[in-house]
C-alpha cells in the first residue's frame, strides 16, 4: 500500500506538545516585534537601489565627463570642506557605476555619521546628509535596534533568537509530517477558520528555513556575547587571526593614500575596490575592501589591511580563498539580505520579510478562537443544551 505518511520523530506527541506551547507563547509575545523586523527587512533588501533614486532626486545625477579624479583628490576635497567642522574622515565608498558619486563618511564627536556625496569627475560636493536622520538610517535603526540604542540592539537580538525557535518549532508542528499533501494544501472553500489555519501552515513551512537562517545571522550580529563567531572558528578548527595593528614609528607620518592603494592593488590585482577605511588612530590599519570577479554581494569579502606607516600587508582576507571559518561567516550577509542569488532571491526575500505579518495575524486568530472555545467550555450553563443536561 502506497502512503504519503512520513515516519519521523516530529510526530511524537510529547515533542509536538512542547513545540506547540513554545511556538504559541513566543509567537504571541514577540510577534509584533518580529513583524517590525520583517517589514523593515523587506525594505532593506532593496535599500541601495531605492536610496540611489532618492539621492538623484535630492542631489542630482552624475554625468560622466572625461576621466574620474584620483582617490587622493577626492579625499583632499572632502577633508578640506569638512575636517574644520570637527569631523573625522572615516571611509570612502567607491561608485558602483559611472553615473554615481563617491560617498565619504565622516564621524562627529557623538559618533554620528555624516555622508558626503562627491562628483567623481569634477570633485564638486553634491551634498551631504546625516545617516541616522536619513530615511534609510531610520529604517535601518528600527530594524536593527528598534530606535532604542544598545537596549534595542539586545531586544532585537533576543527577537531574532525567538524567531529561530519559532521556525524550528513550526517545522515540528507542520501537518505535512503526517500526510505530505495536507502540509501544502489550502482549502479555499472551507470554513474561514480552516482557511486561516491553512494559510498559517503553508506560509510557515515555505518560509521557515529562510527565517531560521535570517534570524540566526541577526542573533549572531546583535548579541556578540553569544560568541557565535568564536564558536564557528572553534567548530571548524580554524585559528582566528589577531586584530591587524599598525606599528607606530616615532616621527614618521602615514603613507600617502596613493601609495597604500598601490600596495593593496599589487596584493590583489584585477579586483574592484569597493571602499577604503582610513587609519584615524596610530595603531589602526588602513583598510582596502575589494570585490573579485568570482565574489557576490555589493562589497565583496576581500579585505586588505595595511600598516599605515610602512604599507606592509598586515592581514589579507581573500574572499575567493577564505579559511573554513571565513567561508561560513562570509555567507552571513548574503543569507541575511538575500543577495546570494541576485535579483531573484532579493525579490523572494521581500516576500519572506512580509511573511511574519501573515503568520502573526493567522496565529493570533487561531489563539483567539482557542481562547473562546476554552472559555465557553468553562461555562457550560451558557449553552442551553448543557443547561438542560444539568437539570
C-alpha positions as CSV (number, residue, x, y, z in Angstrom):
1,X,0.0,0.0,0.0
2,X,1.4,3.4,-1.0
3,X,1.1,6.2,1.5
4,X,2.5,9.7,1.8
5,X,2.9,9.4,5.5
6,X,6.4,10.4,6.6
7,X,7.5,8.4,9.7
8,X,9.5,10.8,11.8
9,X,10.2,11.7,15.4
10,X,8.4,15.0,14.6
11,X,5.1,13.1,15.1
12,X,5.9,12.1,18.7
13,X,3.0,13.6,20.9
14,X,5.3,14.8,23.7
15,X,7.6,16.6,21.3
16,X,4.7,18.2,19.5
17,X,3.1,19.3,22.8
18,X,6.3,21.1,23.9
19,X,6.7,22.6,20.4
20,X,3.1,23.7,20.3
21,X,3.2,25.6,23.6
22,X,6.6,27.1,22.9
23,X,5.5,28.2,19.4
24,X,2.3,29.7,20.6
25,X,3.6,31.8,23.5
26,X,6.7,33.0,21.8
27,X,4.7,34.0,18.8
28,X,2.2,36.0,20.9
29,X,5.0,37.6,23.0
30,X,7.4,38.6,20.2
31,X,5.1,38.6,17.2
32,X,4.7,42.4,16.9
33,X,8.5,43.0,17.1
34,X,9.1,40.2,14.6
35,X,6.6,41.9,12.2
36,X,8.6,45.1,12.6
37,X,11.8,43.3,11.8
38,X,10.3,41.6,8.8
39,X,8.7,44.6,7.2
40,X,11.8,46.8,7.6
41,X,13.9,43.9,6.4
42,X,11.8,43.7,3.2
43,X,12.6,47.4,2.6
44,X,16.3,46.9,3.3
45,X,16.6,44.2,0.7
46,X,16.5,46.9,-2.0
47,X,17.6,49.9,0.0
48,X,20.7,50.6,-2.1
49,X,18.5,50.8,-5.2
50,X,15.9,52.9,-3.5
51,X,18.5,55.2,-2.0
52,X,20.1,55.8,-5.3
53,X,16.8,57.1,-6.7
54,X,16.4,59.3,-3.6
55,X,19.9,60.7,-3.9
56,X,19.4,61.6,-7.6
57,X,16.1,63.3,-6.7
58,X,17.8,65.3,-3.9
59,X,21.3,66.0,-5.2
60,X,21.1,65.4,-9.0
61,X,22.6,62.9,-11.4
62,X,26.3,62.4,-12.0
63,X,27.1,63.0,-15.7
64,X,30.4,61.2,-16.7
65,X,32.8,63.7,-18.2
66,X,36.3,62.6,-19.1
67,X,38.5,60.7,-16.6
68,X,37.5,60.3,-13.0
69,X,39.6,62.1,-10.4
70,X,42.0,60.2,-8.2
71,X,41.1,58.9,-4.8
72,X,43.7,61.2,-3.3
73,X,42.0,64.3,-4.9
74,X,38.5,63.2,-3.7
75,X,39.8,62.7,-0.2
76,X,41.6,66.0,-0.2
77,X,38.5,67.8,-1.3
78,X,36.2,66.4,1.4
79,X,38.8,66.8,4.1
80,X,39.2,70.5,3.2
81,X,35.5,71.1,3.4
82,X,34.6,69.1,6.5
83,X,37.6,68.5,8.8
84,X,37.4,72.0,10.1
85,X,33.8,71.3,11.3
86,X,35.1,68.9,14.0
87,X,34.5,65.8,11.8
88,X,36.9,62.9,11.1
89,X,37.0,61.2,7.7
90,X,36.2,57.5,8.4
91,X,35.7,55.9,5.0
92,X,35.3,56.4,1.3
93,X,32.9,54.3,-0.7
94,X,33.5,53.9,-4.5
95,X,30.8,54.3,-7.1
96,X,29.2,51.1,-8.5
97,X,28.6,52.8,-11.8
98,X,30.0,55.7,-13.9
99,X,26.9,57.9,-13.1
100,X,27.1,57.5,-9.3
101,X,29.1,59.7,-6.8
102,X,31.7,58.8,-4.3
103,X,30.4,58.7,-0.7
104,X,32.7,60.0,2.1
105,X,31.7,59.1,5.6
106,X,32.7,61.4,8.5
107,X,32.3,60.8,12.2
108,X,31.3,63.6,14.6
109,X,32.1,63.8,18.3
110,X,29.0,61.9,19.1
111,X,29.9,59.0,16.7
112,X,27.2,60.0,14.2
113,X,27.9,59.6,10.5
114,X,27.8,62.4,8.1
115,X,27.7,61.2,4.5
116,X,29.2,63.5,1.8
117,X,28.5,62.8,-1.9
118,X,31.1,63.9,-4.4
119,X,31.1,64.0,-8.2
120,X,33.9,61.7,-9.3
121,X,34.7,63.8,-12.4
122,X,34.6,67.4,-11.2
123,X,35.3,66.9,-7.5
124,X,32.2,69.0,-6.7
125,X,30.5,68.3,-3.4
126,X,26.9,67.5,-4.4
127,X,25.5,67.5,-0.9
128,X,25.5,65.7,2.5
129,X,23.2,64.1,5.0
130,X,23.3,62.6,8.5
131,X,22.9,58.9,8.2
132,X,21.0,58.5,11.5
133,X,18.3,61.0,10.4
134,X,18.0,59.9,6.8
135,X,15.1,57.8,5.7
136,X,17.2,54.7,5.3
137,X,19.1,55.4,8.5
138,X,15.8,55.4,10.4
139,X,14.5,52.2,8.8
140,X,17.9,50.5,9.4
141,X,17.9,51.6,13.0
142,X,14.3,50.4,13.5
143,X,15.2,47.0,12.0
144,X,18.5,46.7,13.9
145,X,17.9,48.5,17.2
146,X,14.2,49.3,17.4
147,X,15.3,53.0,17.6
148,X,16.4,52.3,21.2
149,X,20.2,52.2,21.1
150,X,22.0,49.4,22.8
151,X,18.9,48.3,24.7
152,X,17.0,47.9,21.4
153,X,20.0,46.1,19.9
154,X,19.8,43.5,22.6
155,X,16.0,43.3,22.3
156,X,16.1,42.7,18.6
157,X,18.8,40.1,19.1
158,X,16.5,38.2,21.5
159,X,13.7,38.6,19.0
160,X,16.0,37.0,16.4
161,X,16.6,34.1,18.8
162,X,12.8,33.8,19.3
163,X,12.3,33.7,15.6
164,X,14.8,30.9,15.2
165,X,12.9,28.9,17.8
166,X,9.6,29.7,16.2
167,X,10.9,28.5,12.8
168,X,12.2,25.2,14.3
169,X,9.0,24.5,16.4
170,X,6.9,25.4,13.4
171,X,8.7,22.8,11.3
172,X,8.0,20.2,14.0
173,X,4.3,21.2,14.1
174,X,3.8,21.2,10.4
175,X,0.9,18.7,9.5
176,X,2.8,17.5,6.4
177,X,4.9,15.1,8.6
178,X,1.7,13.0,9.0
179,X,0.4,13.5,5.5
180,X,2.5,15.3,3.0
181,X,-0.2,16.6,0.7
182,X,-2.1,18.1,3.7
183,X,1.0,20.1,4.6
184,X,0.8,22.2,1.4
185,X,-3.0,22.3,0.8
186,X,-5.1,25.4,1.3
187,X,-8.8,24.6,1.3
188,X,-10.1,27.9,0.0
189,X,-13.7,26.7,0.0
190,X,-13.5,25.7,3.6
191,X,-14.6,27.5,6.8
192,X,-12.8,30.7,7.5
193,X,-11.0,29.1,10.4
194,X,-9.8,26.3,8.2
195,X,-8.5,28.8,5.6
196,X,-6.8,30.7,8.3
197,X,-5.0,27.6,9.6
198,X,-4.0,26.5,6.1
199,X,-2.5,29.9,5.3
200,X,-0.5,29.7,8.5
201,X,0.8,26.2,7.9
202,X,1.8,26.8,4.3
203,X,3.3,30.3,4.7
204,X,5.2,28.9,7.7
205,X,6.7,25.8,6.1
206,X,7.6,27.7,2.9
207,X,9.5,30.4,4.8
208,X,10.7,28.5,7.8
209,X,14.2,27.7,6.6
210,X,14.8,31.2,5.3
211,X,13.5,32.8,8.5
212,X,15.7,30.4,10.5
213,X,18.8,31.5,8.6
214,X,17.9,35.2,8.7
215,X,17.2,35.0,12.5
216,X,20.4,33.1,13.3
217,X,22.6,35.6,11.5
218,X,20.7,38.5,13.1
219,X,21.2,37.0,16.5
220,X,24.9,36.5,15.9
221,X,25.3,40.2,15.0
222,X,23.1,41.7,17.7
223,X,24.3,39.5,20.6
224,X,28.1,39.3,20.4
225,X,28.0,37.9,24.0
226,X,26.8,34.7,22.5
227,X,30.2,34.3,20.8
228,X,28.8,32.8,17.6
229,X,31.8,33.8,15.6
230,X,34.2,32.3,18.1
231,X,32.2,29.2,18.0
232,X,32.4,28.9,14.3
233,X,36.2,29.3,14.4
234,X,36.3,26.5,17.1
235,X,34.0,24.1,15.3
236,X,35.9,24.5,12.0
237,X,39.2,24.1,13.7
238,X,40.3,27.4,12.3
239,X,42.8,29.7,14.0
240,X,41.3,33.2,14.4
241,X,43.8,35.8,13.1
242,X,44.8,38.5,15.5
243,X,43.4,42.0,15.0
244,X,45.5,43.9,12.5
245,X,47.6,46.7,14.0
246,X,50.0,49.3,12.6
247,X,53.3,49.6,14.3
248,X,53.9,53.2,15.3
249,X,57.2,54.7,14.1
250,X,58.1,57.8,16.0
251,X,58.5,60.9,13.8
252,X,57.0,59.1,10.7
253,X,53.7,60.1,9.1
254,X,51.3,57.8,7.5
255,X,52.0,57.0,3.8
256,X,50.0,58.8,1.2
257,X,46.7,57.2,0.1
258,X,48.0,56.6,-3.4
259,X,51.0,54.6,-2.1
260,X,48.7,52.5,0.2
261,X,46.2,51.9,-2.7
262,X,49.1,50.8,-5.0
263,X,50.3,48.2,-2.5
264,X,46.7,46.9,-2.0
265,X,46.3,46.6,-5.7
266,X,49.5,44.7,-6.0
267,X,48.4,42.3,-3.3
268,X,45.1,41.6,-5.0
269,X,45.3,42.6,-8.7
270,X,42.3,42.8,-11.1
271,X,39.8,43.3,-8.3
272,X,37.4,46.2,-7.9
273,X,37.9,48.5,-4.9
274,X,34.6,49.0,-3.1
275,X,35.6,51.2,-0.2
276,X,38.6,52.2,2.0
277,X,38.7,52.9,5.7
278,X,41.2,55.4,7.0
279,X,43.5,54.9,9.9
280,X,42.5,57.6,12.4
281,X,44.5,56.2,15.3
282,X,48.2,55.4,15.5
283,X,47.6,51.7,15.9
284,X,44.9,51.5,13.3
285,X,45.5,49.8,9.9
286,X,44.5,51.3,6.5
287,X,41.8,49.0,5.1
288,X,41.0,48.4,1.4
289,X,37.9,46.4,0.6
290,X,37.8,44.7,-2.8
291,X,35.4,42.5,-4.8
292,X,36.9,39.9,-7.1
293,X,35.1,38.7,-10.2
294,X,34.1,35.4,-8.5
295,X,32.5,37.1,-5.5
296,X,28.9,38.1,-5.0
297,X,27.4,40.9,-2.8
298,X,27.8,44.6,-3.1
299,X,31.2,45.0,-1.4
300,X,32.8,41.5,-1.8
301,X,34.6,39.8,1.0
302,X,38.3,40.5,0.1
303,X,39.9,42.7,2.8
304,X,43.5,44.1,2.7
305,X,44.8,45.5,6.0
306,X,48.0,47.6,5.5
307,X,50.4,49.2,8.0
308,X,49.7,52.9,7.6
309,X,53.3,53.8,8.2
310,X,55.2,51.1,6.1
311,X,52.5,50.0,3.7
312,X,53.1,46.4,4.6
313,X,50.2,44.0,4.2
314,X,49.4,43.0,7.8
315,X,46.4,40.8,7.0
316,X,44.8,39.6,3.8
317,X,41.3,38.1,3.8
318,X,40.8,36.6,0.3
319,X,37.1,36.4,-0.5
320,X,37.8,33.7,-3.2
321,X,40.1,31.6,-1.0
322,X,38.8,32.1,2.6
323,X,39.5,29.9,5.6
324,X,36.9,27.4,6.7
325,X,35.5,29.8,9.3
326,X,35.6,32.8,7.0
327,X,33.8,30.8,4.3
328,X,30.9,30.4,6.7
329,X,31.0,33.9,8.1
330,X,31.1,35.4,4.6
331,X,27.7,33.9,3.9
332,X,26.0,35.7,6.8
333,X,25.3,39.0,5.0
334,X,24.3,37.1,1.8
335,X,21.9,34.9,3.7
336,X,20.5,37.7,5.8
337,X,19.7,40.1,3.0
338,X,19.1,37.5,0.2
339,X,21.8,38.7,-2.1
340,X,23.3,35.3,-2.7
341,X,21.2,34.6,-5.8
342,X,21.0,38.0,-7.4
343,X,17.7,39.7,-8.2
344,X,15.5,36.6,-7.9
345,X,16.5,35.8,-4.3
346,X,16.2,39.5,-3.4
347,X,12.6,39.5,-4.6
348,X,12.0,36.3,-2.8
349,X,13.3,37.9,0.4
350,X,10.9,40.8,0.1
351,X,8.0,38.3,0.5
352,X,9.8,36.4,3.2
353,X,10.1,39.6,5.2
354,X,6.4,40.1,4.9
355,X,5.6,36.5,5.9
356,X,5.8,37.2,9.7
357,X,2.9,39.6,9.4
358,X,0.8,36.8,7.8
359,X,2.0,34.3,10.4
360,X,1.3,36.6,13.3
361,X,-2.2,37.6,12.2
362,X,-3.2,34.0,11.4
363,X,-1.6,32.7,14.6
364,X,-3.3,35.3,16.7
365,X,-6.7,34.4,15.1
366,X,-6.1,30.7,15.9
367,X,-5.2,31.6,19.5
368,X,-8.2,33.8,19.9
369,X,-10.5,31.1,18.6
370,X,-9.0,28.5,21.0
371,X,-9.4,31.0,23.9
372,X,-13.1,31.5,23.1
373,X,-13.6,27.7,22.9
374,X,-11.8,27.2,26.2
375,X,-13.8,30.0,27.8
376,X,-17.1,28.5,26.7
377,X,-16.1,25.1,27.9
378,X,-15.6,26.5,31.4
379,X,-19.1,27.9,31.5
380,X,-21.4,25.0,30.3
381,X,-24.5,26.7,31.5
382,X,-24.2,29.3,28.9
383,X,-25.1,26.6,26.4
384,X,-28.9,25.8,26.6
385,X,-28.3,22.1,25.8
386,X,-25.7,21.8,28.5
387,X,-28.0,23.6,30.9
388,X,-30.8,21.1,30.2
389,X,-28.4,18.2,30.9
390,X,-27.5,19.7,34.3
391,X,-31.1,19.6,35.5
